[in-house]
């Protein structure tokens, strides 16, 4: 039997850092683009004279485009030059950023944000593929830490940068500021990234991508308009949900018969993976669905500036970093994961429930405590759910397994933003209508759909009514998110107890000779 061969990196440490400089610059602006908008959106939607439904879709379109496109980019990376692909995704993101900055109305902004989402999906997927191509597995953790640090800094700094830009040079620079950094990243990659093109015959699951898009998009559009444009139980509802259900059925058939499916059935058949997916969807709803509306609450309901709203979001980020760091250290030392994840889920639910009584008079300290708890719960669950699934598969299937969990978490976040946004829209509309009626004022048409978010154009007493409507409605969506998070608790509870292995490969003790031989 041949002896194992350990491949050494073809690039030196200095050369790898040069490549990562360009790669991480692109990743930084991609991550910032998703968080920078949180503090800028109330100003953006107000300036473009949009409503609450459109507010939700500015975020949803980007997440949906990123979620659906990521597995497609991953498949293309096996067929075409990774360097060319990452440059294409960078250019797509750059063009989307330029277009978003020049948007004159909400539909134009939505189209530009979709283009941004396509680019972000490519950058996130291809960054992992490129790192795997230039760094051997035993060294990869060292450089993955750099990537994790950049993503953490981007997450923390995004809301602050967005608030500062809005208060100084205007909201359009929230998009344009990404352009020079993107150009610098592309230039560095062009100079330093050199990859061998290893091509193999790959059958891209185009039908799967199309069916996933249909199955995910139609319900999102439906929840945005149901209860406003038409009744929940109506013929129009059937127009959305029946095709979505048919797309799901067709997707199952396609994925079972495709040579390289976007969602591999063999991985989904594993009990731990199924339960992790269920938990990830619920966590995604809580993570994305609630944080998006927190900044809006601070600005619209409590009257803070975008910069102040960004600072007030720090407890959530701090809690997330604490949860991820502490749980990661404990799991690494003990090899035990289930108790820590159960505790994290309980803390997340408690934080969401504490946010339930929130109204326009809730003190900041109460909100901060609740946000820290929410952050700790999210940080404990997000990456550890991926880790648990990775522990169930061999190294050759880690990418597919990780991608499945990440895909469904992003999908859960997309669904969460749409659903919670629709709930918030309906409650705000009802509160505005009730407030105007109590004041003996007529109810304008723009009260439907969450009202006008251009607060500078509103006069008293309508301004106060709108602020109170948002303040008194936001707490309800946190209660809904808390109830959904109970699903995560149940899913994790029923996960089989396993100890994390200390080997890269998943060894079969019953037949140690059945493992594949190392390949030069």
N, C-alpha and C positions, 0 to 999 in steps of 0.2 A: 504493500500500500504506500502510495506516495506521501511524502511529508508535507504538512501545510506550508503554503507559500504566503508570506506576508508582504503584500504590495507596499512599497514605500511611495510617498508622495513625489510626484514629478516636479512639483514647485517647491521652492524654499519658503521658509516662514515669511520672509520679506515680500516675496512674489505673491503669496497668498493674501497678505495684508493689502497689497496694492489692488488686487482684484476685489477684495472685500470693501475697500474704500468706495469704489464706484457702486458696487452692489448695495451696500448699506445706505449710501446716499439716496439711491432710488427707493429703497424700502422705507427710509425715514419719511420722505415726502409722501409716499403712498399711505403710510399709516397716519401721518398728520392730517392728510386730506379727509380722513373719515372722522377725526376727533375735532379738527379745527372748526368744522361747520356747526358743532353743537352750540357754541356760544354766539355764533354769527347768525344762525337761522332766524331768530325772531326779527332781527334787523333786515335780513335779506327778504324774507316773506313780506314784511311790512313795506319795504321799498318797492317791491314788485307787485304789491297789492294782491297778495295771495291769501288763502284761508287755511284753516287747520288741516283739512284733508291734504292740501298741496304741501303743507309743512311736513307732514308725515312722509309723503312720497319723494321728497327731495333726498331723504335718507334711504328709503326703501329701494329706490331704483338703483342706487349704487351698490347696496348689499346684494340685491338680486342678480345684477350683472356680474359681480365678483363671485358669488356663489356658483352660478351656473357655468361660468367660463373657466374657473380654476381647474376642474378635472380635464377639460378639453386642452388647455395649455399643457397640462402634465402629459397627456398622450402625445401631443405634438413634439414635446421635448425628446421623445424616444425615436422620432422619425426624422426630425430636421435639426439643423445646427442650433444649439442652445444659445450661443452668443447672439446669433441673428434674431432669435425669438425674444430674448430679453430686451434687445434694442427695439424691436417692433412694439412690444408691450410698453416700453418706456415712452416711445413716441406717441402711442395711442393715449396714454395717460397725460402726456404733455399737451396734446391737442385738446383733450377733454377739459383740462385745467384752463387753457386759454379761452375756449368757448364758454365755459361757465362764468369766467370773469366778464365776458362781453354780453351775457344774457340780458335781454330787455324785458322778458316776461317769464312766468313760471314754466310754461311748456318748453321754451328754449333751455332753461336751466335744467329741467328734467332730462332732456336729450343729452346735454353736456355731461351731466352726472352719470348717465348710463355709460357714456364713452370712458369716463374716468374709471368706473367700476370694471370695465373690460380690461383696462390697463393694470389696475391694482390686482385683479385676479391672476394675470400673467406674471406680474412681478413677484407675488407671494409664492406661486407654484414653481416658477423657474429658479428662484433664489435657492430653494432646497435642492433642486436638481443639479444646479451648477456646483454647489458646495459638495454634493456627493460625487461629482465628477473630478474635483481637484484635490479633495482631502480624504485620506483613508479613514475608515470607520473609527479606528482607535484614537485618532487625533481630532475627530469631528466635534466632540463635546467641547473642546477648548474654544473653537471658533463659533460654535453655536451660542456660547455665552455672550460673545460680542453682538450677535444678532438679537438675542433676548434683551440685552441692555439697550440697544438702539430702539427696539420696539417699545420698551418701557418708557424711555425718555420721550419718544414720540407721543405715547398715550398721555403722559403727564403734561407735556408742554403744549399739546394741540389746543386745548381749550383756552390756555393763557395767551398763546400767540393769536388765536382768533379774536379774543376780546381786545387785545392791544391794537391789532390791525383795524378792527371796526371803529374803535374809539379815536384812532389817529388818522389813518390814510383812507379808510373806507373798506366796506366788506368785499369789494371786488379783488382786493389784494390778498384775500384769504386763498384765492385760486391762483392769481398771478405770481405770488411769492414762490410757488412750487416750480416755476419755469426755470430760473437760473440754477437751482439745485439739481433739477432733472438734467439739464444740459451738461452740467459738470459731471454728473454720474455717468452719463452716456459717453462723454469724452474719455473718462478714466477707463471704462470698460473697453472701449475701442482700442486703447493703447496697451492695456495690460492683460486683458483676458484672451487666452489662447487655448482652445479646446480641440481635441481630436474628434472628428465627426464619426461616431460609431452608430451606424444605421442598421436597422433591422426592419423586416416587414411588419407593419403595424396596421391593424384595421381600426380606424377611429370610429367610435360609437356615436355617429352623427344622429341617428334616430333616437338614441338614448338621451342625448343632449337636448334635442327638440322636445321630446316628451317630458323631460324634467322641467324645461322652461314652461311648457303649457300647464303641467300639473301644479307648479308652484305659483305661476303668475295669475291664473284665473281666480283662484280663491282670494288672493290679495286684492285684486281689483274689486271683487264682489264685496268684501267686508268694508271697503272704502266708500261704497255707494249705497249698500243696503241700509234701509232705515232712513235714508235721505231722498234719493232719487226714486226709489221703489221700496215696497214692503219686503221684509225679510222672507216671508212665505209668499212667493209670487212666481209668475212665469219667467220674469227677468232673472230671478235667482237660479231657476233651472237652466237658463241659457249659460250661466257661468259654471255651475257645479256639475252638471251632467258631462260636458266635455272634459272637465278636470278628472272626474272619476274614470272615464273611458281612457284618458291618457295614463292614469296610474295602472290600469289593467294591461294596457298595451306595453307600458314600461316594464312590468314584471315579465311579460313574454319575451321582449327584446333582450333584457339583461340576462335571462336564463339561456338564451341561444346565441348570444354574441361571444366571439372569441376573446375579446378584451373589453368587458363591460365597464362603464363608468362607476357603477355600484356593484362590485363583485358579489354574487350570491353566496359563494363558498365562505366568505368572511361573515356575511350576515347571518349564516346558520349557527354561528357560535353564540351560546347563551350570553356570555359576558358582553360581547359586542352589541347584541340586540338591546340589552338593558342599558349599556353605555350610550347608545344612540338615543334611546327614550329620555334618559337623564340629560343628555346634551341638548336636545331640543328644548326641554323645559328651562335649562340653564341659559340657553341662548335667548329665550323670550325674556327672562328676568334681566339678563345682562344688558342686551341692546335696547329692549323695549322700555326699560325704566330710565336708563341714563340719558337717552335722547330727550326725554321730556323734563328732566330735572332742570336743565339750563333754561328751558322755556319758562318753567315755573318761577325761577328766580327773577327773570327779566320782566315777564308779563304780569305775574301775580304780585310780586313783591317790589318791582320797580328798580332793581339793580341794573347797573351798566353791564355791557358784555364782559369787560375786564373783571369786574367784581363777581359776575356769575362764574367765570373761569376759576377764580380763586376759591369760590364757595364749593366747587366740585372736587377740590383736593382731598377731602376726607374719603370720598369714594375710591380715588386712586390710591391713597395711602393704605386703606383697608385691603384693597386688592393685592398690593405689593406685600403686605404683611402675611396675608393668607397664603399666597403662592410661595413665599420664601420659607415660612415656618413649616408649612405642611410638607414642602419638598425636602427640607432637612430631616424632619421626623421620619418620613417614608424611606429616605435613603439610609438612615441609620438602622432602622428596624426591619425594613422589608415588608412592613405591614401597612396597608393603605385604607382598609375599610372603615375602621373607627374614626380616623381623621376626616374622611370624606362625609361620613354621617354627621359628625359634629359640625363640619362646615355647612352642610345643607340646613341643619337646624338653625344655625346662626343666620344664614341667608333668609330663611322664612321669617325668623323673628324680626330682622331688620325691615323686611318688606311690610310686615304687619304693623310695626311701629310707625311706618310712614302713612298708614291708612287714615288716621285722624287729621292729616295735614289739611290746613286751609290757609287763607290769605293772612292770618294772624299768627301762624305757628312760629315760635322762636327759632333762631338759627341753630342754637345749641342742640335742640331736639332733632332737627334735620341732620346735623353733623353726626350725632351719635348713631342715628339710623343708617346713614350712608356708610360709616365705618363698618358697621355690622354687615351691610349688604356687600361691601367690597371684600371683607374677609371671606364670606361665603363663596363669592364668585371666584376669588383667587384660589381657594382650596380646591374647587371643582374643575375649573377649565382645563388646565394641562394634565391634571391627574387622571381625568377620564380618558384622555388619549393614552397616557402611560399604561393604564390598566389594560386597555385593548392591545397595545403593543406587546404586552407580556404574554398574550395568548397566541401570537403568531411567530413564525420564523422570520429572520432578518430580511429574507427576500420578499416578504409580504407586508413589511412594516409601513412602506409608503402607501399602499392601498388601504390598509387598516386605519392609519392615521388620517388619510384623506377622507375616508367615509365618515369618521366621527366629526372632523372639522367641517365637512360639507353640511351635515345635519345640524350642527351647532349654528352655523351661519344661516342656514335655512330657518331654524327656529327663531333666530334674531330678526330675520326679515319678516316672518309671519308675526312675531311679537310686536314689532313696530307698527305693522299695518292694523292688527287687531286692537291693540291698546290705543292706537291713534284714532281708530274708528269709534271706540268707546268714549274716549275723551271728547271727540268732536260732538257726539250726540249729547253728552252731558253738559258741555259748555253751551251748546245751542239752547238746551232747555233752561239752563240757569239765566242766560241772557234774556230769553223771552219772558221768564218769570219776573226778573228784575225790572224790565221795561214796563211790563204790565202793572207791577206794583207802583211804579212811578207815574202811571197814567200816560205812558208814551207809546207810540206805535212801534211794532216790531218790524225792522227793515229786513229785506231779503238776505242781506249778507250776514244776518245772525245765523242762518242755516249754513252748516259747514264750518262752524266754529267761530264765525264772526270775522271782522276785519282786524288783521294783526298790525296794521299801520297805526299804532297808538298815538303818534304825533298828530294825526289828523282828527282824532276824536275829541269831542268836547264833553264837559261835565253835563249831566251825571252819567252819560253813556260810558265814559272812560272808567269811572269807578265800578260800574256794573260789569264791564268786561274783565277788569282785573280781579274782582271778587269771583266771577264765574270760573276763571281759570284756577284761582287759588282753591276754591271749594270743590273743584272737579278732579284735580290731579291725584289726590289721595286715593280715590277709588281704583285707579289703574294699578296702584301698588298692591292693593288687596287682591285684585285679580291675579297679578303676577305671583303673589305669595301662595295663592291657592294652586296655581299651576306648578309652582316649585315643589309642592308636596309630591307630585309625580316623580321628581328626581329622588326624593327621599325614599319612596317605595321601590323605585328601580334599583337604587344602590343597596338597599336592604336585602333584596333578593339576589344580588350578585353572589356567585360562589366565592368562598374565601380562598384566596391563593396567595402564596408568598412570591414576591418578585424575584425572578431568577437573576443570578449574577453572571450568566453567560450571554453572549450576543445571540448565538444560535439557540433555537429551541430543540434540545436534545431529547430523543425518544429513548428512555431508559430500557424499554423492553427490547429494542433492536438498535443498539448503538452503531451497528455497521450500516444502518439504512440511511445515514446522513450522506448528503452529497459530498463528493470529494472537492477540495479546493481547486480552483482553476487559476492558472497563471494569468 
